[in-house]
C-alpha cells in the first residue's frame, strides 16, 4: 500500500505552471528520486510535501492521512536543504537535539539519541563543534542527523550534495543510501544529477515542465526511456532522425534494419535512440559497408577512463560511440571508420516537433 | 606581515584624531579651573555636579527612558522586519522609506505634531516621560533600529534557517527566539547602542514637551554655571560610553567569540 501519495498536484507561479498534475505513489521505506533540469518543478514538489508551500490543487497523503493543509511544523518531515542550514549559534550536538527539545523529550534520552545519530553519520568526534568549524560535507551530515532525530515520517532531501566537491558527493550519497536502508525510512530525493539519482534510488521520476515524464526503476529508466526527453536526460544517447520504410528506418540515405520499425506504418517520422556503448566501431577497410553500418571520420576523442568517446562525422552521419580506450588508441582523429549500429535493443520514438533542449548536458550527436 | 603605513595616512589620522580630541581636552581643562580664580586646578566643578540631586534623577530618567525605548523598539521592529523579509520582501523598500521620515522631519515639527496628536490622551501617558516621550523616542530611533536590524537579517540565510527550524517542529515564535535572534544578536546590539546614544542626548522633544531629562539638565547648568557645565558635558560623554560598553558586555557574555563567527 502506498505510504506517500502525491495526488494530482498543481502549482502555478503567475503564468508558469511549476507543477502540472503530479502523481506519485511511494511505498513505505522506499527511496524515490525526482530528477530533472532546473525549473522542472522538482523542488516545488518537495516543498509542497514539506509544507513550505501549498498546492493550488491536489492532495498530499502520508500513511492514509491528508496533510495538504497541515503546517510544516506539524508534519513530521525531516528535511535536508541544498544550502547549509545548520543553526550557526548551536553546536552539532545542539543542532541535532533541537527538534527533540521542541518535542519536550527528556534530557537523558535526548542526549543519548543525539550521540547515536552523530555516530550514525560518522561525526561522533565533532559533537561540540560549531557549524563554521565543520566542512561542507560534515555540515550536511549533521543536517542529515538533525532531520533524522525527530524520526520523521518522510525524509526529504533537496539537492543536499550539490554544494560539495565530487569525491565527498559520491561518498555521502552512498552513506545516505546506507542510512536510509538501515532505518527503512521513506525518502524523497531531489537532484538534477542523473548519476546520483540512478545510483541510490529504488525509483526515479524524471520531471520536465512540471510533469512527470516517466517513473520507474533506475534500470528501466536507462534501458527503456519512454520519451525523447527521458532518453536525452538519462545517460548519453545518439538520436537519429529517420523515416520508416520497408524493413527498417531510412537515415542518411541508408536503410537501418531495426526490429521495432516493422510494427510501424511506412512514412512515420521516428527518432532512433542508440546508446553510444552499443555502437561497434572499426577502421574502414574500403569494402562496401555491411548492413546497419555508417561510415565517417573520427573528429574528436574524449578520454573517459576505461572507455573513450569518439565523435564520428560523415555524409549525413553524426554519431558518438564509446569504445574501449585501448581500441581507441588505434583510431586517432581523422581515421575513416565504420560504425555498426545494433539491430535489436534499439528504441524508436515518435518524432515530435518540440524536442527538448537540456542546458546541463551537452546534446549527443544527432542529425 | 606588517602593514606599511604611509606618511600621508599618519598625517590624516593625526588630523582626524585632533578634530575629535582637542575639544574634549579643552573642555576637560576648562572644567578643572577654580571657580574663584579661574585658574587650574580643582575638582570643585565635578563635586558640584555629583552633589546635585537633580543630576542623578535626570540621569536616571534618561537612562530608563533609553532602556524602555530599546525594549519597545526591538519588540516592535524585530518581528516586523523578520516577517517583511520572509513573507513580503516587496514591502522592504516601503519600510526603508518610512524609516527615513524621522530623519527628514525636523524634531520641532515632530514634537508639535505629536503633542497635538496625543492631546486628550490619559495623563499617565501624556504627562509622563515613560508614556509620551518613550513613544516619540521609538519613532526617533526607528531609522537606526531599522537599518541595523535590516543588515542583520540580510546577513543570514533567513529562509533556510526558518524552514529548517519549522520542519523540526518549531513554531514561528520559537523559531524567532531560539534560531533567528541569537544569529542577529550583533545587529540588535548595534540598534540598541544607537538608540541609547540618541535618547541620552535628545533635547528638542524633551524640552518642548517640558520633561526633565539629562540633556535638559545639562542645558540648565550651562545657562547658570560655566565650569560645572563643562564638567557635566564630559561626564555625559563618559556615561554614554560606559552604558554602551556595559550593553556590549551583557550582549556578548552569552554569545562569546562565536557571535562574530556565527554571523557570516
Contacts between the chains, C-beta under 8 A, distances in Angstrom:
chain1	res1	chain2	res2	distance
A	50	B	163	7.4
A	50	B	167	6.0
A	51	B	166	7.9
A	51	B	167	7.9
A	52	B	163	5.5
A	52	B	166	7.6
A	71	B	166	7.8
A	72	B	163	7.2
A	72	B	166	4.5
A	72	B	167	5.8
A	73	B	166	4.6
A	73	B	167	7.4
A	73	B	168	7.7
A	73	B	169	5.1
A	73	B	170	5.9
A	73	B	171	5.9
A	74	B	169	7.5
A	75	B	167	7.7
A	76	B	169	7.7
A	77	B	167	5.8
A	78	B	167	6.9
A	79	B	163	7.2
A	79	B	164	7.0
A	79	B	167	4.3
A	81	B	160	5.3
A	81	B	163	7.1
A	81	B	164	6.4
A	83	B	157	5.7
A	83	B	160	4.8
A	84	B	157	7.8
A	84	B	160	7.9
A	85	B	157	7.3
A	85	B	160	4.6
A	85	B	161	6.5
A	85	B	163	7.6
A	85	B	164	4.2
A	86	B	164	7.9
A	87	B	161	6.6
A	87	B	164	7.4
A	87	B	165	7.4
A	87	B	179	5.4
A	87	B	182	7.9
A	87	B	183	7.3
A	88	B	156	7.4
A	88	B	183	5.5
A	88	B	258	7.9
A	88	B	261	7.8
A	88	B	262	3.9
A	88	B	263	7.0
A	88	B	264	7.2
A	89	B	179	7.8
A	89	B	182	3.9
A	89	B	183	5.4
A	89	B	255	7.5
A	89	B	258	6.8
A	89	B	262	5.0
A	98	B	165	7.4
A	98	B	168	5.5
A	98	B	170	7.6
A	98	B	178	7.8
A	99	B	168	3.6
A	99	B	169	5.6
A	102	B	168	6.2
A	102	B	169	4.3
A	102	B	170	5.2
A	102	B	174	6.6
A	103	B	169	6.1
A	130	B	258	5.9
A	130	B	261	6.8
A	130	B	262	7.0
A	132	B	261	5.0
A	132	B	262	7.0
A	132	B	264	6.5
A	143	B	164	7.8
A	146	B	164	7.9
A	146	B	168	6.9
A	147	B	167	7.4
A	147	B	168	7.9
A	149	B	168	8.0
A	150	B	168	6.0
A	150	B	169	6.4
A	156	B	167	7.9
